[in-house]
Amino acid sequence: MTIPYPNTQPMPPIGAVTPPSGAPRPRVTFLGTGYLGATYAICYAELGYEVLGFDVDADKIAMLNAGEVPIHEPGLDELLKRNLAAGRLRFSTDMAEVAEFGDVHFICVGTPQRADAMGADLSYVEAAVTSLAQQLTRQALIVGKSTVPVGTAEWVEQLVSKHAPTDLGIEVAWSPEFLQEGFAVDDVLRPNRIVVGVKSEWANGMLYAAHKGVFDLAATEDREVPMVVTDFATAELVKVAANAFLATKISFINAMAEVCEAAGGDVTHLARAVGFDPRIGNRFLQAGLGFGGACLPKDIRAFQARAQELGAGEALRFLHEVDLINLRRRTRVVQLAADLLGRRTGPAGPDLSGTRIGVLGATFKPNTDDVRDAPALAVASLLHKAGADVHIYDPQGMDRARAVAPELTYEPGINEAVADADLICVLTEWADFRNADPVALGDLVAGRRVVDGRNCLDSALWAQAGWEYRGMGRP
């Protein structure tokens, strides 16, 4: 059922749900303080909850307790400092402290792709749940927030049954996250929906109480936050289904870019025209280098793997092609670079030896420092493997990029990255790059050639400044 809180339906009888700790509001913990857990912990303290974050990484916990956010996310630093000072928020490496403190424990650990297969690695989930269950001494609700294969919640219930005393009444629920890097603070404080998979009225009431701060904020801003209350399997499937749909939409417009290149069309005009159709919409119809990051690539692969295990693999065969289209965009940038430079392409690919290429962008999207499965960094590495001398700059991702691809040359700014370059490639659509002056940059380069891997530049303006311009799916 869908319950549109706070305005159109009676609220659940919250008074009947007393947090086991005896606190006026549930005390919440977040196990795992990576991008997901740290963001949620800090934002929930901002909503007025008493919050304890947990991680096995002592250095990360020390940073957070010192008021330093280990990731780049706009607005998060200020919220962390404010809520540490207010005493609502702290971080620990002590699981016994977490078990004693919390009423609702959110599991926020990573679920990366397995090294030997397409499926998700659930070892971090297992370690967190097992360790917590062994330390619990009173009733609590364990809520999965990590993106997992369908069926994981039932497995977590079995782990809890095995490791926690049965008389405590520990329950499990699932509530997926829908954070967008670069917009995550608002996604926690002002979500477009909340989904919970529960098996009891007590779990439902506890989760409502754990989200009441969100509903209260919505009421003050005269907004609604729909709350979908459903079963475990559906709650688990919502996140991967949403990611699969998004990935498909992105790869669809990139497939159209390939057709436009062959036919002489312009995919930016095509996308604009198609996007006016209200059944389709224009969001995520920007053709370019494709998607990356910590979620979409590994999630669509894990979804396919789980569907195969369930005997429904045929239903998701299209996701394999979605993945292939996405990966093909990376090699397309290398080919465009070779074409602009007049380089031959042999059986091993283009030969770019003796050329200097300035790469603008390393993160998978702007407003983050995340380079996990970043198309920009992958293309920079491909250019390097083709023989080019690659000089790269990114406003936030330099340290993380250097750790992943140390073979590249990293520069302190845009001017240094493009200096004496035979070609520049714009691969992440940071505002600094979109708004760069093509005339000024033209005075720094050896050759005025640009590959716009995100279709984010004003092509007419760059052409007017004397640049040979190549976009993705554009004539």
C-alpha positions as CSV (number, residue, x, y, z in Angstrom):
1,M,0.0,0.0,0.0
2,T,1.1,3.6,-0.5
3,I,0.6,6.0,2.4
4,P,1.0,9.7,1.4
5,Y,2.3,11.2,4.6
6,P,1.8,13.6,6.2
7,N,-1.4,15.1,4.8
8,T,-3.9,12.8,3.2
9,Q,-4.2,9.8,5.5
10,P,-4.4,9.4,9.3
11,M,-1.0,8.8,10.8
12,P,-0.2,5.5,12.4
13,P,-0.7,5.4,16.2
14,I,2.8,6.5,17.0
15,G,2.0,6.8,20.7
16,A,1.6,3.0,20.8
17,V,5.2,2.5,19.6
18,T,7.6,3.2,22.4
19,P,11.3,3.1,21.5
20,P,12.9,0.2,23.5
21,S,15.5,2.7,24.9
22,G,12.8,4.7,26.5
23,A,13.9,7.8,24.6
24,P,11.1,10.1,23.2
25,R,12.3,9.4,19.7
26,P,14.0,6.2,18.4
27,R,17.8,6.5,18.8
28,V,19.3,5.6,15.4
29,T,22.6,4.1,14.4
30,F,24.1,3.8,10.9
31,L,26.5,0.9,10.4
32,G,29.0,1.8,7.8
33,T,30.1,5.5,7.4
34,G,31.0,5.6,3.8
35,Y,29.1,7.8,1.4
36,L,25.7,6.4,2.3
37,G,26.0,6.0,6.1
38,A,27.9,9.2,6.8
39,T,25.4,11.3,4.8
40,Y,22.4,9.7,6.6
41,A,23.9,9.9,10.0
42,I,24.8,13.6,9.7
43,C,21.4,14.5,8.1
44,Y,19.4,12.5,10.7
45,A,21.2,14.4,13.5
46,E,20.1,17.6,11.7
47,L,16.5,16.4,11.8
48,G,16.9,16.2,15.6
49,Y,17.6,12.5,16.2
50,E,20.2,11.2,18.6
51,V,22.6,9.4,16.2
52,L,25.6,7.1,16.5
53,G,27.6,6.1,13.4
54,F,29.7,3.0,13.3
55,D,32.6,1.8,11.2
56,V,35.5,-0.6,11.6
57,D,37.8,2.0,10.0
58,A,39.3,3.9,13.0
59,D,40.8,6.6,10.9
60,K,37.5,7.4,9.2
61,I,35.8,7.5,12.6
62,A,38.5,9.8,14.0
63,M,38.0,12.2,11.0
64,L,34.2,12.3,11.5
65,N,34.5,12.9,15.2
66,A,36.9,15.7,14.4
67,G,34.4,17.4,12.1
68,E,36.0,16.3,8.8
69,V,33.9,14.6,6.2
70,P,35.9,12.0,4.3
71,I,33.9,12.6,1.1
72,H,33.0,15.6,-1.0
73,E,29.3,16.3,-0.7
74,P,28.0,19.9,-0.9
75,G,26.6,21.1,2.5
76,L,27.7,18.1,4.5
77,D,30.7,19.6,6.3
78,E,28.6,22.4,7.9
79,L,26.0,19.9,9.1
80,L,28.6,17.6,10.6
81,K,30.2,20.4,12.6
82,R,26.9,21.8,13.8
83,N,25.5,18.5,15.0
84,L,28.7,17.3,16.7
85,A,28.7,20.6,18.6
86,A,25.0,20.1,19.5
87,G,25.8,16.7,21.0
88,R,23.2,14.9,18.8
89,L,25.9,13.1,16.7
90,R,28.9,11.0,17.4
91,F,30.9,8.1,15.8
92,S,32.3,4.9,17.2
93,T,34.2,1.7,16.4
94,D,32.7,-0.1,19.4
95,M,29.8,-2.4,18.3
96,A,28.8,-3.0,21.9
97,E,28.2,0.8,22.3
98,V,26.1,0.7,19.1
99,A,24.0,-2.2,20.3
100,E,23.4,-0.5,23.7
101,F,22.6,2.9,22.2
102,G,20.2,2.2,19.2
103,D,16.6,1.4,18.8
104,V,16.8,1.4,15.0
105,H,20.0,0.2,13.3
106,F,20.4,1.0,9.7
107,I,22.8,-1.2,7.7
108,C,24.7,1.1,5.3
109,V,27.7,-1.0,4.3
110,G,29.0,-1.5,0.8
111,T,27.8,-4.3,-1.6
112,P,30.4,-4.2,-4.3
113,Q,30.5,-6.5,-7.3
114,R,32.1,-9.8,-6.6
115,A,35.7,-10.1,-7.9
116,D,34.8,-13.4,-9.6
117,A,31.3,-12.8,-10.8
118,M,28.6,-10.3,-11.6
119,G,26.7,-10.7,-8.4
120,A,26.9,-8.6,-5.3
121,D,29.4,-9.3,-2.5
122,L,27.3,-9.4,0.7
123,S,30.2,-10.1,3.1
124,Y,30.1,-6.6,4.6
125,V,26.4,-7.0,5.3
126,E,26.9,-10.4,6.9
127,A,29.8,-9.0,9.1
128,A,27.8,-6.0,10.2
129,V,24.6,-7.9,11.0
130,T,26.3,-10.8,12.7
131,S,28.5,-8.5,14.9
132,L,25.5,-6.3,15.9
133,A,23.2,-9.3,16.6
134,Q,25.7,-10.8,18.9
135,Q,25.9,-7.6,21.0
136,L,22.2,-6.8,21.3
137,T,20.7,-7.0,24.8
138,R,17.2,-5.6,24.2
139,Q,14.6,-5.3,21.5
140,A,15.6,-3.4,18.4
141,L,14.9,-3.1,14.7
142,I,17.6,-3.8,12.1
143,V,16.9,-2.1,8.8
144,G,18.8,-2.7,5.6
145,K,19.5,0.4,3.5
146,S,22.3,-1.0,1.3
147,T,21.4,-2.0,-2.2
148,V,21.2,-5.8,-2.2
149,P,19.9,-8.7,-4.3
150,V,16.2,-9.6,-3.7
151,G,16.0,-12.2,-0.9
152,T,18.7,-10.6,1.3
153,A,16.3,-9.4,3.9
154,E,15.1,-13.0,4.6
155,W,18.7,-14.1,4.8
156,V,19.4,-11.3,7.3
157,E,16.5,-12.5,9.4
158,Q,18.2,-15.9,9.5
159,L,21.5,-14.3,10.6
160,V,19.7,-12.5,13.4
161,S,17.8,-15.6,14.5
162,K,21.2,-17.5,14.6
163,H,23.2,-14.9,16.5
164,A,20.8,-12.9,18.7
165,P,18.9,-14.3,21.7
166,T,15.4,-15.2,20.5
167,D,13.7,-13.7,23.6
168,L,14.8,-10.2,22.7
169,G,12.3,-9.9,19.8
170,I,14.8,-8.4,17.3
171,E,13.0,-7.6,14.0
172,V,14.3,-6.9,10.5
173,A,13.0,-4.5,7.9
174,W,14.2,-3.0,4.6
175,S,14.2,0.6,3.5
176,P,16.3,1.3,0.4
177,E,18.1,4.6,-0.2
178,F,17.8,6.8,-3.3
179,L,20.7,9.2,-2.9
180,Q,22.2,11.1,-5.8
181,E,25.8,12.1,-5.3
182,G,26.0,15.9,-5.3
183,F,22.4,16.2,-4.1
184,A,22.5,13.8,-1.2
185,V,21.8,16.1,1.7
186,D,18.5,17.2,0.1
187,D,17.7,13.6,-0.8
188,V,17.8,12.6,2.9
189,L,16.1,15.7,4.3
190,R,13.6,16.1,1.4
191,P,13.2,12.7,-0.2
192,N,10.8,12.2,-3.1
193,R,9.5,8.9,-1.5
194,I,10.3,6.6,1.4
195,V,9.9,2.8,0.9
196,V,9.8,0.3,3.8
197,G,9.5,-3.4,3.7
198,V,8.1,-4.7,7.0
199,K,6.4,-7.8,8.5
200,S,4.8,-6.3,11.6
201,E,2.9,-3.3,12.8
202,W,5.6,-2.7,15.4
203,A,8.3,-2.5,12.7
204,N,6.1,-0.2,10.6
205,G,5.5,2.1,13.6
206,M,9.2,2.2,14.5
207,L,10.1,3.1,10.9
208,Y,7.5,5.8,10.8
209,A,8.9,7.2,14.1
210,A,12.4,7.0,12.6
211,H,11.2,9.0,9.6
212,K,9.0,11.5,11.5
213,G,11.6,14.2,11.3
214,V,11.4,14.0,7.6
215,F,7.6,14.2,7.6
216,D,7.7,17.1,10.1
217,L,10.1,19.1,7.9
218,A,7.8,18.4,4.9
219,A,4.8,19.7,6.8
220,T,6.6,23.0,7.6
221,E,7.3,23.3,3.9
222,D,3.9,22.3,2.7
223,R,5.1,19.2,0.9
224,E,4.1,15.6,0.8
225,V,6.5,12.6,1.2
226,P,4.8,9.4,-0.1
227,M,5.6,6.4,2.0
228,V,5.2,3.0,0.4
229,V,4.8,0.2,2.9
230,T,5.4,-3.2,1.3
231,D,6.9,-6.6,1.7
232,F,10.7,-7.4,1.8
233,A,11.1,-8.5,-1.8
234,T,9.4,-5.5,-3.3
235,A,11.4,-3.1,-1.1
236,E,14.6,-4.7,-2.2
237,L,13.6,-4.7,-5.8
238,V,12.6,-1.0,-5.9
239,K,16.1,0.3,-5.8
240,V,17.6,-2.0,-8.4
241,A,14.5,-1.5,-10.6
242,A,14.9,2.3,-10.4
243,N,18.7,2.0,-11.2
244,A,18.0,-0.4,-14.1
245,F,15.4,2.0,-15.6
246,L,17.7,5.0,-15.2
247,A,20.6,3.1,-16.8
248,T,18.4,2.0,-19.6
249,K,17.3,5.5,-20.3
250,I,20.8,6.8,-20.4
251,S,22.0,4.0,-22.7
252,F,19.0,4.4,-25.0
253,I,19.9,8.0,-25.8
254,N,23.6,7.0,-26.2
255,A,22.4,4.3,-28.6
256,M,20.6,7.0,-30.5
257,A,23.8,9.0,-30.5
258,E,25.5,6.1,-32.4
259,V,22.7,6.1,-34.9
260,C,22.9,9.9,-35.3
261,E,26.6,9.7,-35.9
262,A,26.0,7.2,-38.7
263,A,23.1,9.1,-40.2
264,G,24.4,12.6,-39.8
265,G,21.8,13.6,-37.2
266,D,22.2,15.6,-34.0
267,V,21.3,13.7,-30.8
268,T,20.9,16.9,-28.8
269,H,18.1,18.0,-31.0
270,L,16.6,14.5,-31.1
271,A,16.7,14.3,-27.3
272,R,15.1,17.7,-26.9
273,A,12.3,16.8,-29.2
274,V,11.7,13.3,-27.6
275,G,11.9,14.8,-24.1
276,F,8.8,17.0,-24.7
277,D,6.7,13.9,-24.8
278,P,5.3,13.7,-21.2
279,R,5.4,9.9,-21.3
280,I,9.2,10.1,-21.7
281,G,10.4,13.4,-20.1
282,N,13.8,15.1,-20.7
283,R,15.7,14.1,-17.6
284,F,18.7,11.8,-18.2
285,L,18.3,12.1,-22.0
286,Q,21.7,13.9,-22.3
287,A,23.8,11.8,-24.6
288,G,27.5,11.6,-23.8
289,L,30.1,9.4,-22.2
290,G,27.7,7.3,-20.3
291,F,27.1,6.4,-16.6
292,G,29.5,5.3,-13.9
293,G,29.9,5.6,-10.2
294,A,29.5,3.2,-7.4
295,C,25.8,2.2,-8.0
296,L,24.5,1.9,-11.6
297,P,27.2,-0.3,-13.2
298,K,27.5,-2.9,-10.4
299,D,23.7,-2.8,-9.5
300,I,22.5,-3.7,-13.0
301,R,25.1,-6.5,-13.2
302,A,24.0,-7.8,-9.8
303,F,20.4,-7.6,-10.8
304,Q,21.0,-9.7,-13.9
305,A,22.9,-12.3,-11.8
306,R,20.1,-12.5,-9.2
307,A,17.5,-12.8,-11.9
308,Q,19.4,-15.8,-13.4
309,E,19.5,-17.4,-10.0
310,L,15.7,-17.0,-9.7
311,G,15.1,-18.4,-13.1
312,A,14.1,-15.1,-14.5
313,G,17.2,-14.2,-16.4
314,E,15.4,-13.8,-19.8
315,A,13.5,-10.9,-18.3
316,L,16.6,-8.9,-17.8
317,R,18.6,-9.8,-20.9
318,F,18.3,-6.3,-22.2
319,L,20.4,-5.0,-19.3
320,H,23.4,-6.8,-20.8
321,E,23.1,-4.6,-23.9
322,V,22.5,-1.5,-21.7
323,D,25.9,-2.3,-20.1
324,L,27.6,-2.8,-23.5
325,I,26.3,0.4,-24.9
326,N,27.6,2.3,-21.9
327,L,31.1,0.8,-22.1
328,R,31.2,1.5,-25.8
329,R,30.9,5.2,-25.3
330,R,34.4,5.2,-23.6
331,T,36.1,3.7,-26.7
332,R,34.1,6.1,-28.9
333,V,35.9,9.1,-27.2
334,V,39.3,7.5,-28.0
335,Q,38.2,7.1,-31.6
336,L,37.0,10.7,-31.9
337,A,40.3,11.8,-30.5
338,A,42.2,9.8,-33.1
339,D,40.0,11.2,-35.9
340,L,40.6,14.8,-34.8
341,L,44.4,14.1,-34.5
342,G,44.4,12.4,-37.9
343,R,45.8,9.2,-36.4
344,R,45.4,5.7,-37.9
345,T,43.5,3.0,-36.2
346,G,45.0,-0.5,-36.5
347,P,43.9,-3.9,-35.1
348,A,45.0,-2.9,-31.6
349,G,43.1,0.5,-31.8
350,P,44.3,4.0,-32.4
351,D,48.0,5.0,-32.1
352,L,48.2,8.3,-30.2
353,S,51.9,8.2,-29.5
354,G,53.7,11.5,-29.6
355,T,50.5,13.5,-28.8
356,R,49.7,15.5,-25.7
357,I,46.1,15.4,-24.5
358,G,44.5,17.5,-21.8
359,V,41.7,15.8,-19.9
360,L,39.2,17.9,-18.0
361,G,37.4,15.7,-15.5
362,A,38.1,12.5,-13.5
363,T,35.0,12.0,-11.3
364,F,32.0,10.1,-12.7
365,K,29.8,13.3,-12.3
366,P,30.2,16.8,-11.1
367,N,29.9,17.9,-7.4
368,T,31.5,14.8,-6.1
369,D,35.0,13.4,-5.5
370,D,33.9,9.8,-6.5
371,V,36.0,8.2,-9.2
372,R,34.6,4.7,-8.8
373,D,33.9,3.3,-12.3
374,A,34.2,6.8,-13.6
375,P,34.0,7.0,-17.4
376,A,36.2,10.1,-17.4
377,L,39.1,8.3,-15.6
378,A,38.6,5.2,-17.7
379,V,38.9,7.2,-21.0
380,A,42.0,9.0,-19.7
381,S,43.6,5.6,-19.0
382,L,42.6,4.4,-22.5
383,L,44.2,7.5,-24.1
384,H,47.3,6.8,-22.1
385,K,47.4,3.1,-23.2
386,A,47.1,4.3,-26.8
387,G,50.3,6.2,-26.3
388,A,49.2,9.7,-25.5
389,D,50.8,11.9,-22.9
390,V,47.7,12.6,-20.7
391,H,47.5,15.6,-18.4
392,I,44.4,15.6,-16.2
393,Y,42.6,18.0,-13.9
394,D,39.5,17.7,-11.8
395,P,38.2,20.2,-9.1
396,Q,37.6,17.5,-6.4
397,G,38.7,14.1,-7.6
398,M,42.5,14.5,-7.9
399,D,43.6,12.5,-4.9
400,R,41.2,9.6,-5.5
401,A,42.0,9.6,-9.2
402,R,45.8,9.5,-8.6
403,A,45.3,6.5,-6.3
404,V,43.4,4.6,-9.1
405,A,45.4,5.7,-12.1
406,P,48.9,6.8,-11.0
407,E,50.3,6.5,-14.5
408,L,48.6,9.7,-15.6
409,T,50.0,13.2,-15.0
410,Y,47.9,15.4,-12.7
411,E,47.8,19.1,-12.9
412,P,46.7,21.8,-10.4
413,G,44.3,23.6,-12.7
414,I,42.6,23.9,-16.1
415,N,45.3,26.0,-17.7
416,E,48.1,23.6,-16.7
417,A,46.1,20.6,-17.9
418,V,45.6,22.1,-21.4
419,A,48.9,23.8,-21.8
420,D,50.6,22.7,-25.1
421,A,48.0,20.0,-25.7
422,D,47.3,18.8,-29.2
423,L,43.7,18.0,-28.1
424,I,41.6,18.4,-25.0
425,C,38.8,16.1,-23.8
426,V,36.0,17.4,-21.6
427,L,34.9,14.3,-19.7
428,T,33.1,15.5,-16.6
429,E,30.6,18.4,-16.9
430,W,31.9,20.6,-14.0
431,A,30.7,24.2,-14.2
432,D,34.3,25.3,-14.4
433,F,34.7,23.4,-17.7
434,R,31.3,24.3,-19.1
435,N,31.9,28.0,-18.6
436,A,35.6,28.0,-19.6
437,D,36.6,30.7,-22.1
438,P,37.5,28.9,-25.4
439,V,39.4,32.0,-26.6
440,A,41.7,32.1,-23.6
441,L,42.2,28.3,-23.7
442,G,43.0,28.5,-27.3
443,D,46.0,30.7,-26.5
444,L,47.4,27.9,-24.3
445,V,47.1,24.8,-26.5
446,A,49.3,23.5,-29.3
447,G,46.2,22.6,-31.4
448,R,42.6,23.8,-31.1
449,R,40.9,20.5,-31.0
450,V,38.2,19.5,-28.4
451,V,36.2,16.3,-27.8
452,D,33.1,17.2,-25.8
453,G,32.4,13.9,-24.0
454,R,29.4,15.3,-22.2
455,N,27.9,17.5,-24.8
456,C,28.1,20.3,-22.2
457,L,30.0,22.9,-24.2
458,D,28.5,25.6,-26.5
459,S,29.7,24.1,-29.8
460,A,29.0,27.3,-31.8
461,L,31.1,29.4,-29.3
462,W,34.0,27.0,-29.4
463,A,33.9,26.8,-33.2
464,Q,33.8,30.6,-33.4
465,A,37.0,30.6,-31.3
466,G,38.7,28.5,-33.9
467,W,38.3,25.1,-32.4
468,E,37.7,21.8,-34.2
469,Y,34.8,20.5,-32.1
470,R,33.5,16.9,-31.8
471,G,30.5,16.0,-29.6
472,M,28.9,12.7,-28.9
473,G,26.2,12.0,-31.5
474,R,26.6,15.4,-33.1
475,P,27.6,16.4,-36.6
